[in-house]
Amino acid sequence: MSRKSTSENIEMHKKRMQSIRDKMNRENLKKVIKDHAKQHWSLKLCMAIFVVGLLSFPLLKMVLISASLLAGAFVGGLISYWFNSNKNTDHIVHDYISNMQQLLVLESKRKRNIIQDQLNDFGSKKGSDQVMKFYKAFDDLKGSLSKQFSQTEITYKRYAEAANEVLLSGIDNLEDVIIALKSIKDIDKNYLKERIKKLENSIDEYELKEKKILEKRLNMYEQEVDRINNMILENEKAVDQMNITTSALNNSKKKGEEKDVDEINAAIKDLRLMTNKLTDNV
């Protein structure tokens, strides 16, 4: 995949993610509930009865029946709309949010592939491999948490949040690696070194100025390479820490001893500290 097409895919991904988040805001949820109430079969039935009442109204012998149909359909329609807008909403909201969350998961997988492609495009195999390492370590950790705790427990949510923060921080780091790689992709380190070496003994004023500019550019390049390597190294440590936390949870599950809780808490604490390190490293 070309760098240009990958960049375009990232922009498309950001737009899709924003669109999904917009659809999950409070105002849009209200619209979804209202649309559900308008499309509910009970309201449609009342509307059909109302139409029948209107059509039969001209018949003098059916005035009373028609009036009853009209009144009943009107009141029934109001009750249907109110009930489905205010009371019968939990499953609608749940299903809608579940669908949106599934879309977010799909977009997350797309983003995973896009980041891998970009890192490969810029020659960072380590960075590309780290994407899958992060997600695998995260999935393994959440799997262990699910075996150890109920997903409704505060402890589960607290630990899962810590793991999610590390994952997001690590992926953010890799996005910063991509930006850094882009900034130095056109710099030829070997040319800079060779040219600086040629100008080493020059006494020409303009060549000395050129030498200073080239040295500054080379220094910037080397600093950026060091920063990239440090981000990738910290990411490796973060993956290791998630695996350590998973092992602590698995061991605790096997032993079933209270003393293992301290080991789990220590691992989670280190996981939170790792989030801060990843963030500070950017």
C-alpha positions in Angstrom: 0.0 0.0 0.0 1.4 3.4 -0.9 2.1 6.1 1.7 -0.4 8.4 0.0 -3.2 5.8 0.0 -2.4 4.9 3.6 -2.6 8.5 4.7 -5.9 8.9 2.9 -7.2 5.7 4.7 -6.2 7.2 8.1 -8.2 10.4 7.3 -11.2 8.3 6.2 -10.9 6.3 9.4 -10.9 9.4 11.5 -14.0 10.7 9.7 -15.8 7.4 10.2 -14.9 7.2 13.9 -16.2 10.8 14.4 -19.4 10.0 12.6 -20.0 6.9 14.8 -19.3 8.9 18.0 -21.7 11.7 16.8 -24.4 9.1 16.3 -23.9 8.0 19.9 -24.5 11.4 21.5 -27.5 12.2 23.6 -29.4 14.2 21.0 -29.0 11.5 18.4 -30.2 8.8 20.9 -33.3 10.9 21.4 -33.9 11.0 17.7 -33.5 7.2 17.5 -36.1 6.7 20.2 -38.5 9.1 18.5 -38.0 7.3 15.2 -38.7 4.0 16.9 -41.9 5.3 18.5 -43.0 6.6 15.1 -42.4 3.3 13.4 -43.9 1.1 16.1 -46.6 -1.3 14.9 -49.0 -0.1 17.6 -48.9 3.5 16.3 -49.3 2.3 12.7 -52.3 0.2 13.7 -53.9 3.3 15.4 -53.2 5.3 12.2 -54.9 2.6 10.1 -57.9 2.5 12.4 -58.0 6.3 12.2 -58.1 6.3 8.4 -60.9 3.6 8.5 -62.8 5.9 10.8 -62.4 8.9 8.5 -63.5 6.9 5.4 -66.6 5.5 7.2 -67.6 8.9 8.7 -69.7 10.0 5.7 -72.0 7.1 6.1 -74.7 8.4 8.4 -75.5 5.0 9.9 -71.9 4.7 11.1 -71.4 8.1 12.6 -71.2 6.8 16.1 -68.9 3.9 15.2 -66.7 6.2 13.1 -66.5 8.8 15.9 -65.6 6.0 18.3 -62.9 4.7 15.9 -61.5 8.1 15.4 -61.4 8.9 19.1 -60.0 5.5 20.1 -57.4 5.6 17.4 -56.3 9.1 18.3 -56.0 8.4 22.0 -54.4 5.0 21.3 -51.8 6.7 19.0 -50.9 9.2 21.6 -50.5 6.5 24.3 -48.4 4.4 21.9 -46.1 7.3 21.0 -45.7 8.4 24.6 -45.1 4.8 25.9 -42.5 4.0 23.2 -40.8 7.4 23.6 -40.5 7.3 27.3 -41.0 3.8 28.8 -40.3 1.2 26.2 -36.8 2.5 25.3 -34.1 0.5 27.2 -33.8 -2.3 24.6 -33.8 0.2 21.8 -31.0 2.2 23.3 -29.1 -1.0 24.2 -29.4 -2.5 20.7 -28.5 0.8 19.0 -25.4 1.4 21.2 -24.4 -2.3 20.7 -24.5 -1.8 16.9 -22.5 1.4 17.2 -19.9 -0.3 19.4 -19.6 -3.1 16.9 -18.9 -0.5 14.2 -16.2 1.1 16.5 -14.6 -2.4 16.9 -14.5 -2.8 13.1 -13.0 0.7 12.7 -10.5 -0.1 15.4 -9.4 -3.2 13.4 -9.2 -1.1 10.3 -7.0 1.4 12.2 -4.8 -1.5 13.3 -4.2 -2.5 9.7 -3.6 1.0 8.6 -1.0 1.7 11.2 0.8 -1.6 10.4 0.8 -0.7 6.7 2.3 2.7 7.4 5.0 1.4 9.7 5.9 -1.2 7.0 5.9 1.5 4.4 8.5 3.5 6.4 10.6 0.4 7.1 9.8 -0.1 10.8 9.1 -3.8 11.1 9.5 -3.6 14.8 6.8 -1.0 15.0 4.6 -2.9 12.7 5.0 -6.1 14.8 4.2 -4.2 18.0 0.7 -3.4 16.8 -0.4 -7.0 16.9 1.7 -7.6 20.1 -0.2 -4.9 21.8 -3.7 -6.1 20.8 -2.8 -9.7 21.6 -1.5 -8.8 25.1 -4.6 -6.7 25.6 -6.9 -9.5 24.6 -5.1 -12.0 26.7 -5.3 -9.7 29.7 -9.0 -9.0 29.3 -9.6 -12.8 28.9 -7.8 -13.4 32.2 -9.8 -10.6 33.9 -13.0 -12.2 32.7 -12.1 -15.5 34.3 -11.1 -13.8 37.6 -13.9 -11.2 37.9 -17.4 -10.6 36.7 -17.5 -7.8 34.1 -20.0 -6.0 36.3 -17.5 -5.7 39.2 -15.8 -2.4 39.9 -12.5 -4.3 40.1 -12.9 -5.7 36.6 -13.7 -2.3 35.2 -10.8 -0.7 37.0 -8.2 -3.2 35.8 -9.7 -3.3 32.2 -9.5 0.5 32.1 -5.8 0.4 33.1 -5.1 -2.2 30.4 -7.1 -0.1 27.8 -5.1 3.0 28.8 -1.8 1.2 28.1 -3.1 -0.1 24.8 -4.2 3.4 23.6 -1.0 5.0 24.9 1.1 2.4 23.0 -0.9 2.9 19.8 -0.6 6.7 20.2 3.2 6.1 20.5 3.2 4.2 17.3 1.3 7.0 15.5 4.0 9.4 16.8 6.6 7.0 15.4 4.9 7.3 12.0 4.9 11.1 12.2 8.6 11.0 13.2 9.5 8.6 10.4 7.7 10.9 7.9 9.7 13.9 9.1 13.1 12.2 8.4 12.2 10.1 5.4 13.8 12.4 2.9 17.0 12.9 4.9 20.0 11.0 3.5 22.2 10.3 6.6 25.1 8.9 4.6 25.2 11.9 2.2 25.2 14.3 5.2 28.1 12.5 6.9 30.1 12.3 3.7 29.5 16.0 2.8 30.4 17.1 6.4 33.6 15.1 6.2 34.5 16.7 2.9 34.0 20.2 4.4 35.9 19.3 7.5 39.1 21.2 6.6 37.4 23.9 4.5 38.2 27.6 5.2 35.7 28.9 2.7 33.0 31.0 4.5 30.1 29.6 2.5 31.2 26.0 2.9 31.6 26.5 6.6 28.0 27.8 6.8 26.9 24.8 4.7 28.8 22.5 7.1 27.0 24.0 10.1 23.6 23.6 8.4 24.4 20.0 7.5 25.6 19.2 11.1 22.4 20.7 12.5 20.3 18.6 10.1 22.3 15.4 10.9 21.9 16.1 14.7 18.2 16.6 14.2 18.0 13.3 12.3 19.9 11.4 14.9 17.8 12.8 17.8 14.6 11.8 16.0 16.0 8.3 15.4 16.9 8.0 19.1 13.3 9.2 20.0 11.8 6.7 17.7 13.9 3.9 19.2 13.0 5.0 22.7 9.3 5.0 21.9 9.5 1.5 20.4 11.6 0.3 23.5 9.0 1.7 25.9 6.3 0.0 23.9 8.1 -3.3 24.3 8.2 -2.8 28.0 4.5 -2.0 28.1 3.7 -5.2 26.2 5.8 -7.1 28.7 4.0 -5.5 31.6 0.6 -6.5 30.2 1.9 -10.1 29.9 3.2 -10.0 33.4 -0.2 -8.8 34.7 -1.9 -11.6 32.7 0.5 -14.2 34.3 -0.3 -12.8 37.8 -4.0 -13.1 37.2 -3.6 -16.7 35.8 -1.5 -17.7 38.7 -4.0 -16.3 41.2 -6.8 -18.1 39.5 -4.9 -21.4 39.7 -3.8 -21.0 43.4 -6.9 -19.2 44.7 -4.9 -17.7 47.6 -5.6 -14.3 49.1 -1.9 -13.4 49.0 -2.0 -13.5 45.2 -4.2 -10.3 45.3 -1.1 -8.3 46.3 0.8 -9.6 43.3 -2.2 -8.7 41.0 -2.4 -5.2 42.6 1.3 -4.7 42.1 1.1 -5.7 38.5 -1.8 -3.4 37.9 0.0 -0.5 39.6 3.0 -1.1 37.3 0.6 -1.1 34.4 -0.7 2.3 35.3 2.9 3.6 35.8 3.7 2.3 32.3 0.8 4.4 30.9 2.5 7.5 32.4 5.9 6.5 30.9 4.4 6.0 27.5 2.7 9.4 27.6 5.8 11.1 28.9 7.9 9.5 26.2 6.0 11.2 23.4 
